[in-house]
Amino acid sequence: MTIADILEILAQKRPLTDDQADFMFEELMTGKLTEAQAGAFLMGLRGKGEDSTDLAAGVRACLSHARTIPGIKATPETPIFDTVGTGGDGQHSFNCSTATSLFLADMGVMVAKHGNRALSSSCGSADALEGLGVPLEQTAEEARAGLEKYHFAFLFAPAYHPAFKFIMPVRRQLGIRTLFNFMGPLLNPVRPSHQLIGVGDPERLFLMGETLLLTGVKRALIFAGAGGFDELTTWGMNRGYFISDGRMDKTVVDPAALGFARHAPEDVRVAGKEDAVEKLRAVLAGKGPAAMMDMVALNLAGCLHLLDRGTMAECSALARDIVNQGLQKGIPYAQ
């Protein structure tokens, strides 16, 4: 079938076969689609409703073209963590997952954070870390050295996925959620053993959970925050799946039951990159707005629970103390 034939199938909201999806993603990753065709493909998938065939094909294609970091591999003694949201939730909230990852690294947990610049938010993880002085465009050797020295490295997606150069202009022009928002958390080239993944669209939770099971992750919490957020939130129930050693079970994280005050969504929003970086610095120093501090503590508690540091209640108490004290070793790479 031709590209036009497959686009016509999507226009009719019909599902693709594995072969059709693999073909289109390979064409996309090798720059053989025009920007118009690439945009039509991504919007066609969204209009049809992305399914496991689409997501699995995209993940296969991306990982087949990805760069890796030699010598870095998770072990039972040295787990590797990633905290990430799908993005595209349109909430313009502060960089909670970034703050959470830096607190984890400060505790000595190896964190390989995979992310990108903002496409539909005020400030993406790459933008925020750049504002803190953390280098983005590192070689694989530099990233490995950073993981060993600071327990933290940012894996800038375009650097590890060179094929993204064919995709990013289209995603930027579209400016809305596409399948790549869902794929992003599944494409970490280090293959982390532990992941905390927020999904802005709760209808995609099961799909992403199923795909995550296939990546070989040891333990993960994949969830949708209250009000359409892709982080654990303090103003309502957070629903999702707890993944452990090949098993996926439904779970609910109730912030009130864990002792967190009820804040409002507007309390964690930022006005733009400058405001986001300023708020992030304050949180990392233990002096941020209460709503943001609590949100980071709740997400950090989820990470600690995945690392077997205690029950969610015990981890919540520990996380609040850690966040209130601020980073003890300072911001990585800025020392």
C-alpha positions as CSV (number, residue, x, y, z in Angstrom):
1,M,0.0,0.0,0.0
2,T,1.1,3.6,-0.6
3,I,1.3,6.4,2.0
4,A,-1.8,7.9,0.5
5,D,-3.7,4.6,0.9
6,I,-2.8,4.4,4.6
7,L,-3.7,8.1,5.2
8,E,-7.1,7.3,3.6
9,I,-7.6,4.4,6.0
10,L,-6.9,6.8,8.9
11,A,-9.2,9.4,7.5
12,Q,-12.0,6.7,7.6
13,K,-11.0,6.1,11.3
14,R,-10.1,2.5,10.5
15,P,-7.3,0.7,12.4
16,L,-3.9,0.0,10.9
17,T,-2.4,-3.5,10.7
18,D,1.0,-4.1,12.3
19,D,2.7,-4.0,8.9
20,Q,1.0,-0.7,7.9
21,A,1.9,0.9,11.2
22,D,5.5,-0.3,11.1
23,F,5.8,0.9,7.5
24,M,4.5,4.4,8.3
25,F,6.7,4.9,11.4
26,E,9.8,3.7,9.6
27,E,9.0,6.2,6.8
28,L,8.5,8.9,9.4
29,M,11.8,8.0,11.3
30,T,13.9,8.0,8.1
31,G,12.5,11.4,6.8
32,K,10.7,9.9,3.9
33,L,7.4,11.6,4.7
34,T,6.9,15.2,3.8
35,E,5.8,17.5,6.7
36,A,2.3,17.5,5.3
37,Q,2.2,13.7,5.2
38,A,3.7,13.5,8.7
39,G,1.2,15.9,10.1
40,A,-1.6,14.1,8.4
41,F,-0.4,10.8,9.8
42,L,-0.1,12.0,13.4
43,M,-3.5,13.7,13.3
44,G,-5.0,10.7,11.5
45,L,-3.9,8.5,14.4
46,R,-5.3,10.9,17.0
47,G,-8.6,11.3,15.1
48,K,-9.0,7.5,14.8
49,G,-7.9,7.0,18.4
50,E,-4.4,5.6,19.0
51,D,-4.3,1.9,19.9
52,S,-1.7,-0.6,21.0
53,T,-0.7,-1.4,17.4
54,D,0.1,2.2,16.8
55,L,2.0,2.7,20.0
56,A,4.0,-0.5,19.8
57,A,5.0,0.3,16.2
58,G,6.1,3.8,17.2
59,V,8.1,2.5,20.1
60,R,9.8,-0.2,18.0
61,A,10.8,2.3,15.3
62,C,12.1,4.9,17.8
63,L,14.2,2.4,19.8
64,S,15.6,0.9,16.6
65,H,17.1,4.3,15.7
66,A,18.0,5.4,19.2
67,R,21.5,6.0,20.6
68,T,22.5,4.4,23.9
69,I,24.8,5.0,26.9
70,P,27.4,2.2,27.0
71,G,28.2,0.9,30.5
72,I,25.0,2.0,32.2
73,K,22.5,-0.6,33.1
74,A,20.1,-1.0,36.0
75,T,20.8,-3.8,38.5
76,P,19.0,-4.9,41.7
77,E,21.7,-3.1,43.7
78,T,21.6,0.1,41.5
79,P,18.2,0.8,40.1
80,I,17.8,3.5,37.5
81,F,14.8,5.8,37.9
82,D,12.9,8.1,35.5
83,T,10.1,10.5,36.4
84,V,8.1,11.8,33.5
85,G,4.7,13.1,32.4
86,T,3.3,12.6,28.9
87,G,2.8,16.4,28.5
88,G,0.1,17.8,26.4
89,D,-2.2,18.2,29.4
90,G,-2.5,22.0,28.8
91,Q,-2.2,22.8,32.5
92,H,0.9,25.1,32.4
93,S,2.0,23.8,35.7
94,F,5.4,24.1,37.3
95,N,8.0,21.4,36.5
96,C,7.0,18.9,39.2
97,S,8.6,15.8,37.7
98,T,11.9,17.7,37.2
99,A,11.9,18.7,40.9
100,T,11.0,15.2,41.9
101,S,13.9,13.7,39.9
102,L,16.4,16.1,41.4
103,F,15.4,15.3,44.9
104,L,15.7,11.6,44.1
105,A,19.2,12.1,42.7
106,D,20.1,14.2,45.8
107,M,19.2,11.1,47.9
108,G,21.7,9.0,45.9
109,V,19.2,7.3,43.5
110,M,20.5,7.1,39.9
111,V,18.1,9.2,37.8
112,A,18.3,9.2,34.0
113,K,15.6,11.8,33.0
114,H,14.5,11.5,29.5
115,G,12.7,14.6,28.1
116,N,12.4,17.5,25.7
117,R,11.6,21.2,25.4
118,A,8.1,22.5,25.8
119,L,5.8,21.9,22.9
120,S,2.4,22.7,24.4
121,S,3.3,23.8,28.0
122,S,4.9,26.9,29.5
123,C,8.3,25.2,30.2
124,G,9.4,21.7,29.4
125,S,11.9,19.7,31.5
126,A,14.7,20.6,29.1
127,D,13.8,24.3,29.4
128,A,13.7,24.1,33.2
129,L,17.0,22.2,33.6
130,E,18.7,24.5,31.1
131,G,17.5,27.4,33.3
132,L,19.1,25.8,36.3
133,G,22.4,25.4,34.5
134,V,22.2,21.6,33.8
135,P,23.8,20.8,30.4
136,L,21.4,19.4,27.8
137,E,23.5,18.4,24.8
138,Q,25.9,15.9,26.4
139,T,27.7,13.1,24.8
140,A,26.9,9.6,26.0
141,E,30.2,9.6,27.9
142,E,29.4,12.9,29.6
143,A,26.0,11.6,30.6
144,R,27.5,8.4,32.0
145,A,30.0,10.6,34.0
146,G,27.2,12.7,35.3
147,L,25.2,9.7,36.4
148,E,28.3,8.4,38.3
149,K,29.2,11.8,39.9
150,Y,25.8,13.4,40.5
151,H,23.4,10.4,40.2
152,F,21.7,12.5,37.5
153,A,21.8,13.0,33.8
154,F,19.3,14.6,31.5
155,L,18.8,12.6,28.3
156,F,17.7,15.2,25.8
157,A,15.5,13.3,23.5
158,P,16.7,14.8,20.1
159,A,20.3,13.9,21.0
160,Y,19.4,10.2,21.7
161,H,16.8,10.0,19.0
162,P,18.4,11.6,15.9
163,A,15.3,10.5,13.9
164,F,13.3,13.1,15.9
165,K,14.7,15.8,13.6
166,F,12.1,14.7,11.1
167,I,9.3,14.8,13.7
168,M,10.0,17.8,15.9
169,P,9.2,20.5,13.3
170,V,5.8,18.8,12.7
171,R,5.0,18.4,16.4
172,R,6.0,22.0,17.0
173,Q,3.8,23.3,14.2
174,L,0.8,21.2,15.4
175,G,1.3,22.4,18.9
176,I,-1.1,19.8,20.4
177,R,-0.8,16.3,21.8
178,T,0.1,13.5,19.4
179,L,1.0,9.9,19.9
180,F,4.6,11.0,20.7
181,N,3.4,12.4,24.0
182,F,2.5,8.9,25.0
183,M,5.6,7.4,23.4
184,G,8.0,9.7,25.2
185,P,8.0,8.0,28.6
186,L,8.6,4.6,26.9
187,L,11.6,5.7,24.9
188,N,14.3,6.2,27.6
189,P,17.4,4.7,25.9
190,V,18.9,3.7,29.3
191,R,15.8,1.4,29.9
192,P,15.2,2.5,33.6
193,S,14.2,-0.2,36.1
194,H,11.8,2.1,37.9
195,Q,9.4,4.8,36.5
196,L,6.8,7.2,37.7
197,I,4.7,8.2,34.7
198,G,1.9,10.7,34.6
199,V,-0.7,10.6,31.8
200,G,-2.8,13.6,31.1
201,D,-5.5,11.6,29.3
202,P,-6.9,8.9,31.7
203,E,-8.4,7.0,28.7
204,R,-4.9,6.1,27.6
205,L,-3.8,4.7,30.9
206,F,-4.4,1.1,30.2
207,L,-2.9,1.3,26.7
208,M,0.3,2.8,28.1
209,G,0.4,0.4,31.0
210,E,0.2,-2.5,28.7
211,T,3.0,-1.2,26.5
212,L,5.1,-0.4,29.5
213,L,4.8,-4.0,30.7
214,L,6.5,-5.0,27.4
215,T,9.6,-2.8,28.1
216,G,10.9,-4.9,31.0
217,V,10.5,-2.3,33.6
218,K,10.7,-3.8,37.1
219,R,8.4,-1.4,39.0
220,A,6.3,1.5,37.8
221,L,3.4,3.7,38.8
222,I,1.5,5.0,35.8
223,F,-1.4,7.3,36.7
224,A,-3.7,10.2,35.7
225,G,-3.8,13.0,38.2
226,A,-7.0,14.7,39.2
227,G,-8.3,17.3,36.8
228,G,-6.4,16.1,33.8
229,F,-2.9,16.6,35.2
230,D,0.1,14.3,34.3
231,E,1.5,14.4,37.9
232,L,0.2,13.2,41.2
233,T,-2.0,16.0,42.5
234,T,-3.2,17.0,46.0
235,W,-6.7,18.2,45.0
236,G,-8.3,14.9,44.2
237,M,-7.9,11.2,43.6
238,N,-5.1,9.9,41.3
239,R,-6.0,6.7,39.5
240,G,-3.8,4.4,37.6
241,Y,-1.8,1.1,37.6
242,F,1.0,-0.3,39.8
243,I,3.3,-2.4,37.8
244,S,5.7,-4.9,39.6
245,D,7.6,-7.7,38.1
246,G,5.3,-8.3,35.1
247,R,2.0,-7.7,36.9
248,M,-0.3,-4.7,36.5
249,D,-2.9,-3.9,39.1
250,K,-5.3,-0.9,39.5
251,T,-4.4,1.5,42.2
252,V,-5.6,4.8,43.7
253,V,-3.4,7.5,45.4
254,D,-5.6,9.5,47.8
255,P,-3.6,12.6,49.0
256,A,-5.9,13.4,51.8
257,A,-5.4,9.9,53.3
258,L,-1.7,10.5,53.1
259,G,-1.9,13.7,55.1
260,F,-1.6,16.3,52.3
261,A,-3.5,19.5,52.4
262,R,-6.0,20.1,49.5
263,H,-4.7,22.7,47.2
264,A,-6.1,24.0,43.9
265,P,-4.9,23.5,40.3
266,E,-4.2,27.2,39.9
267,D,-1.8,27.1,42.8
268,V,0.7,25.2,40.8
269,R,0.6,27.0,37.5
270,V,3.3,29.3,36.1
271,A,3.3,32.2,33.7
272,G,6.2,31.1,31.5
273,K,9.7,29.8,31.4
274,E,11.2,32.5,33.7
275,D,8.5,32.1,36.3
276,A,8.8,28.3,36.0
277,V,12.6,28.3,36.6
278,E,12.2,30.8,39.5
279,K,9.5,28.6,41.2
280,L,11.6,25.5,40.6
281,R,14.7,27.0,42.3
282,A,12.5,28.0,45.3
283,V,11.1,24.4,45.6
284,L,14.6,22.9,45.3
285,A,15.7,25.2,48.1
286,G,12.8,24.1,50.3
287,K,11.2,27.5,50.1
288,G,8.6,27.2,47.3
289,P,4.9,27.8,47.5
290,A,3.1,25.3,49.7
291,A,1.0,23.8,46.9
292,M,4.1,23.1,44.8
293,M,6.1,21.7,47.7
294,D,3.3,19.3,48.6
295,M,2.9,18.2,45.0
296,V,6.6,17.4,44.8
297,A,6.5,15.6,48.1
298,L,3.5,13.5,46.9
299,N,5.3,12.5,43.7
300,L,8.5,11.8,45.6
301,A,6.6,9.6,47.9
302,G,5.4,7.6,44.9
303,C,9.0,7.1,43.8
304,L,10.2,6.1,47.3
305,H,7.4,3.6,47.5
306,L,8.4,2.1,44.2
307,L,11.9,1.7,45.7
308,D,10.6,-0.2,48.7
309,R,11.3,2.6,51.2
310,G,8.0,1.9,53.0
311,T,4.3,2.2,52.6
312,M,2.8,5.2,50.8
313,A,2.0,6.8,54.1
314,E,5.5,6.2,55.5
315,C,7.1,7.5,52.2
316,S,4.8,10.6,52.3
317,A,6.1,11.6,55.7
318,L,9.7,11.0,54.6
319,A,9.2,12.9,51.3
320,R,7.7,15.9,53.1
321,D,10.7,16.1,55.3
322,I,13.1,15.8,52.4
323,V,11.4,18.5,50.3
324,N,11.1,20.9,53.2
325,Q,14.8,20.6,53.8
326,G,15.7,21.4,50.2
327,L,18.5,19.8,48.2
328,Q,21.4,18.9,50.4
329,K,24.0,18.6,47.7
330,G,22.9,21.5,45.5
331,I,21.8,21.5,41.9
332,P,23.8,18.9,39.8
333,Y,26.4,20.4,37.5
334,A,26.0,23.8,39.0
335,Q,28.3,22.9,41.9
